[in-house]
Amino acid sequence: MAGRYPAPPGHTRPGATVADMIDAGHAGPDARLAVIGGGKIGEALLAGLVRQAGDGEGFLVVERSPERAAELTDRYGVGTTDLAGAAARARVLLLAVKPQDIDALLAALGPHVTPDHLVVSVAAGVPTSRVEAALPAGTPVVRVMPNTPALVDAGMSVLSAGAHATEAHLDEAEALLLPVGQVRRVPEGQQDAVTALSGSGPAYFFFLVEAMIDAGILLGLPRSLAADLIVQTAYGAAVMLRDSGEHPVQLREAVTSPGGTTIAAIRELERHGVRAALIAAIEAAHQRSVELGRPS
């Protein structure tokens, strides 16, 4: 059945829903999840969960802007509350704030959290140790790097366990993310690389698509037609990469005829150092992720 995922033995029953996995074995709270931070990523994850659950009952949002809180309530039918209310009413707390705001948030949230909570952080670059240090000893923390295609249920989310998070906690965090895309688990030491690749990755593709559309306009095509051509081409190429099982080099070579138009274009890309620039850009994103993880 769509929207159901098996859980490991001893955690919850086979075929349990996301809501079942979050609630399993934990009586008391009246909400399945509280999303703290109503920005793009927080909304994307919330939207996926509400779609899977069928309604917004059992989900809470903590948002500093009353206007934004009202917008999310109207859009998804979720409840709004403050930090104390979120901790009192929900066992799973999803921290969806910018890394620059995480320390202030944790200082305010910490007194309301207990080791019975599960804290899931999507703050880029912030290590679980930094979150754990601001919370009661033994609080399980899971670090997640999602990306913005979660808004269209095509995200790539990568999670890592903190010192007190068990496999069952990772299963719960994965259940939160599956409705909005694919999920992978990695050791936390790889999370800054993940941030540089998939977390920031959509922006690289948007940048390239923008340049290709501009090239189409330069060659005399209407903007709308150039955009349609490039977006569909990007979509088709992504599906081929995902489904063909072939290496990107093989797929590129299949388009590149001797003496043809594509090899002429590839020569120019190499001459202008596009490959090296992409690698340098991703290295810069990795370094910035490391910097964001350090306390200010």
C-alpha positions as CSV (number, residue, x, y, z in Angstrom):
1,M,0.0,0.0,0.0
2,A,1.3,3.4,-0.9
3,G,2.7,5.4,2.0
4,R,3.6,2.3,4.1
5,Y,7.1,1.1,5.0
6,P,8.2,-2.0,6.9
7,A,9.9,-1.5,10.2
8,P,12.5,-3.8,11.8
9,P,11.3,-6.6,14.1
10,G,10.7,-5.4,17.7
11,H,10.3,-1.8,16.7
12,T,6.7,-1.7,15.3
13,R,4.5,-3.9,13.2
14,P,5.3,-4.7,9.5
15,G,3.6,-2.3,7.1
16,A,3.4,0.5,9.8
17,T,2.7,4.0,8.6
18,V,5.0,6.9,9.4
19,A,2.6,7.9,12.2
20,D,2.7,4.4,13.6
21,M,6.5,4.5,13.7
22,I,6.7,7.9,15.3
23,D,4.1,6.9,17.9
24,A,5.1,3.3,18.6
25,G,5.6,2.6,22.2
26,H,5.3,6.2,23.3
27,A,2.1,7.1,25.0
28,G,1.3,10.6,26.2
29,P,2.0,13.3,23.6
30,D,-1.0,14.2,21.5
31,A,1.1,15.2,18.4
32,R,3.2,13.0,16.2
33,L,5.7,15.6,15.3
34,A,6.6,19.3,15.9
35,V,8.4,21.2,13.1
36,I,10.4,24.0,14.6
37,G,11.0,26.5,11.8
38,G,8.6,27.0,9.0
39,G,11.0,27.8,6.1
40,K,11.2,26.0,2.8
41,I,12.7,22.8,4.2
42,G,10.5,22.7,7.2
43,E,7.4,23.2,5.0
44,A,8.6,20.6,2.5
45,L,8.9,17.9,5.1
46,L,5.7,19.0,6.8
47,A,3.8,18.9,3.5
48,G,5.0,15.4,2.7
49,L,4.0,14.1,6.0
50,V,0.6,15.7,5.9
51,R,0.0,14.4,2.4
52,Q,0.8,10.9,3.6
53,A,-1.3,11.1,6.7
54,G,-4.2,12.6,4.9
55,D,-4.6,15.6,7.1
56,G,-2.6,17.9,9.4
57,E,-4.0,16.5,12.7
58,G,-1.2,15.5,15.0
59,F,1.4,17.9,13.5
60,L,2.6,21.1,15.1
61,V,4.6,24.1,13.8
62,V,6.7,26.5,15.8
63,E,7.3,29.7,13.8
64,R,8.5,33.1,14.9
65,S,6.4,35.0,12.3
66,P,2.7,34.9,13.2
67,E,1.9,35.6,9.5
68,R,3.9,32.6,8.4
69,A,2.4,30.4,11.1
70,A,-1.1,31.4,10.0
71,E,-0.1,30.6,6.4
72,L,1.1,27.1,7.3
73,T,-2.0,26.4,9.4
74,D,-4.3,27.5,6.6
75,R,-2.4,25.5,4.0
76,Y,-1.9,22.2,5.9
77,G,-4.4,22.3,8.8
78,V,-1.6,21.9,11.4
79,G,-1.5,23.4,14.8
80,T,0.9,26.1,16.0
81,T,2.5,26.4,19.3
82,D,5.6,27.7,21.1
83,L,8.8,25.8,22.0
84,A,7.4,24.7,25.4
85,G,4.2,23.5,23.9
86,A,6.0,21.6,21.1
87,A,8.1,19.7,23.6
88,A,5.1,19.0,25.8
89,R,2.9,17.8,23.0
90,A,5.2,16.0,20.6
91,R,7.9,13.4,21.2
92,V,9.7,14.0,17.8
93,L,11.1,17.5,17.4
94,L,12.3,18.5,13.9
95,L,14.7,21.4,14.1
96,A,14.4,23.2,10.7
97,V,16.2,26.5,11.3
98,K,19.3,28.0,9.7
99,P,22.6,27.0,11.3
100,Q,23.2,30.6,12.4
101,D,20.1,30.3,14.5
102,I,20.6,26.9,16.0
103,D,22.4,27.9,19.2
104,A,19.8,30.4,20.3
105,L,17.1,27.9,19.5
106,L,18.7,25.1,21.5
107,A,19.2,27.5,24.5
108,A,15.5,28.2,24.5
109,L,14.4,24.6,23.7
110,G,16.8,22.7,26.0
111,P,14.9,23.2,29.3
112,H,11.8,21.6,27.8
113,V,13.4,18.5,26.3
114,T,13.9,15.1,27.9
115,P,15.8,12.0,26.8
116,D,12.4,10.6,25.8
117,H,12.3,13.0,22.9
118,L,13.8,12.3,19.5
119,V,15.4,15.5,18.1
120,V,16.0,15.6,14.3
121,S,18.1,18.4,13.1
122,V,18.3,19.6,9.4
123,A,20.5,22.6,10.2
124,A,23.3,22.5,7.6
125,G,26.8,21.8,9.0
126,V,25.7,21.5,12.6
127,P,27.1,18.3,14.2
128,T,25.0,16.2,16.6
129,S,27.5,16.8,19.4
130,R,26.7,20.5,19.3
131,V,23.0,19.8,19.5
132,E,23.5,17.2,22.3
133,A,25.6,19.5,24.4
134,A,22.6,21.9,24.7
135,L,20.1,19.2,25.6
136,P,19.7,16.9,28.6
137,A,22.2,14.0,28.8
138,G,21.2,11.0,26.8
139,T,18.8,12.8,24.4
140,P,18.8,11.1,21.0
141,V,19.7,13.3,18.1
142,V,19.7,12.5,14.4
143,R,21.3,14.8,11.9
144,V,19.8,15.1,8.4
145,M,20.8,16.9,5.2
146,P,17.8,17.2,3.0
147,N,17.5,19.3,-0.2
148,T,14.9,21.5,-1.7
149,P,13.4,19.0,-4.3
150,A,11.7,17.6,-1.2
151,L,9.1,20.3,-2.1
152,V,8.1,18.1,-5.0
153,D,8.6,14.7,-3.3
154,A,11.9,14.2,-5.1
155,G,14.3,15.1,-2.4
156,M,17.6,13.4,-1.4
157,S,17.9,13.2,2.4
158,V,20.9,11.8,4.2
159,L,20.9,11.0,7.9
160,S,23.4,10.2,10.6
161,A,23.0,9.1,14.2
162,G,24.2,11.0,17.2
163,A,25.8,9.4,20.3
164,H,22.5,8.4,21.8
165,A,20.5,7.6,18.7
166,T,19.7,3.9,18.1
167,E,18.7,2.1,15.0
168,A,15.1,2.5,16.0
169,H,15.6,6.3,16.1
170,L,17.2,6.2,12.7
171,D,14.2,4.2,11.4
172,E,11.8,6.9,12.8
173,A,13.9,9.7,11.1
174,E,13.9,7.8,7.9
175,A,10.1,7.4,8.0
176,L,9.8,11.1,8.3
177,L,11.8,11.7,5.2
178,L,10.6,8.9,2.9
179,P,7.4,10.7,1.9
180,V,9.5,13.5,0.3
181,G,12.1,11.5,-1.6
182,Q,14.9,9.1,-1.2
183,V,16.9,8.5,2.0
184,R,20.5,7.3,2.7
185,R,22.4,6.8,5.9
186,V,26.1,7.7,6.3
187,P,28.6,8.1,9.2
188,E,28.4,11.7,10.4
189,G,31.9,12.4,9.3
190,Q,30.6,12.3,5.7
191,Q,27.8,14.8,6.2
192,D,29.8,17.9,5.2
193,A,30.5,16.2,1.9
194,V,26.9,15.3,1.5
195,T,25.9,18.9,2.2
196,A,28.3,20.1,-0.6
197,L,27.0,17.5,-3.1
198,S,23.2,17.0,-2.6
199,G,22.3,19.7,-0.1
200,S,23.7,22.5,-2.3
201,G,23.5,20.4,-5.5
202,P,20.1,21.7,-6.8
203,A,21.6,25.2,-7.0
204,Y,24.4,24.0,-9.3
205,F,21.9,22.4,-11.7
206,F,19.7,25.5,-11.6
207,F,22.8,27.6,-12.4
208,L,23.6,25.5,-15.4
209,V,20.1,25.5,-16.7
210,E,19.9,29.3,-16.3
211,A,23.1,29.5,-18.5
212,M,21.7,27.1,-21.1
213,I,18.5,29.1,-21.4
214,D,20.4,32.3,-21.8
215,A,22.4,30.5,-24.6
216,G,19.1,29.6,-26.3
217,I,18.0,33.2,-26.2
218,L,21.3,34.3,-27.6
219,L,20.8,31.9,-30.5
220,G,17.4,33.5,-31.2
221,L,14.9,31.2,-29.4
222,P,12.1,32.7,-27.3
223,R,12.7,32.4,-23.6
224,S,9.7,30.2,-23.0
225,L,10.8,27.7,-25.7
226,A,14.4,27.7,-24.6
227,A,13.2,27.0,-21.0
228,D,10.9,24.2,-22.1
229,L,13.7,22.6,-24.2
230,I,16.2,22.7,-21.4
231,V,14.0,21.7,-18.5
232,Q,12.7,18.6,-20.4
233,T,16.2,17.7,-21.5
234,A,17.4,18.0,-17.9
235,Y,14.5,15.8,-16.7
236,G,15.1,13.2,-19.4
237,A,18.8,13.1,-18.7
238,A,18.2,12.7,-15.0
239,V,15.8,9.8,-15.6
240,M,18.4,8.1,-17.9
241,L,21.1,8.5,-15.2
242,R,18.8,7.0,-12.6
243,D,17.3,4.1,-14.6
244,S,19.9,3.1,-17.2
245,G,22.5,1.7,-14.9
246,E,25.2,3.2,-17.2
247,H,28.0,5.5,-16.1
248,P,27.6,9.2,-16.9
249,V,30.6,8.9,-19.3
250,Q,28.9,6.2,-21.3
251,L,25.7,8.2,-21.6
252,R,27.7,11.3,-22.6
253,E,29.7,9.3,-25.2
254,A,26.4,8.0,-26.7
255,V,25.5,11.6,-27.6
256,T,28.9,12.6,-28.8
257,S,29.4,11.7,-32.4
258,P,32.9,12.1,-34.0
259,G,33.2,15.5,-35.5
260,G,29.7,16.5,-34.4
261,T,28.1,19.3,-32.5
262,T,28.3,17.8,-29.1
263,I,32.1,17.2,-29.2
264,A,32.5,20.8,-30.3
265,A,30.6,21.9,-27.2
266,I,32.4,19.6,-24.9
267,R,35.8,20.9,-26.1
268,E,34.7,24.4,-25.2
269,L,33.5,23.3,-21.7
270,E,36.9,21.7,-21.1
271,R,38.7,24.7,-22.5
272,H,36.9,27.0,-20.1
273,G,37.6,24.7,-17.1
274,V,34.0,23.9,-16.3
275,R,34.8,20.6,-14.8
276,A,37.5,22.1,-12.6
277,A,35.2,25.0,-11.6
278,L,32.5,22.5,-10.5
279,I,35.0,20.6,-8.4
280,A,36.3,23.8,-6.8
281,A,32.8,25.0,-6.1
282,I,31.8,21.8,-4.3
283,E,35.1,21.9,-2.3
284,A,34.1,25.5,-1.3
285,A,30.7,24.3,-0.2
286,H,32.2,21.6,1.8
287,Q,34.5,24.0,3.6
288,R,31.7,26.3,4.3
289,S,29.7,23.5,5.8
290,V,32.6,22.7,8.1
291,E,32.7,26.4,9.1
292,L,29.0,26.5,9.9
293,G,29.4,23.6,12.2
294,R,31.7,25.5,14.5
295,P,30.1,27.4,17.4
296,S,30.0,31.1,16.8
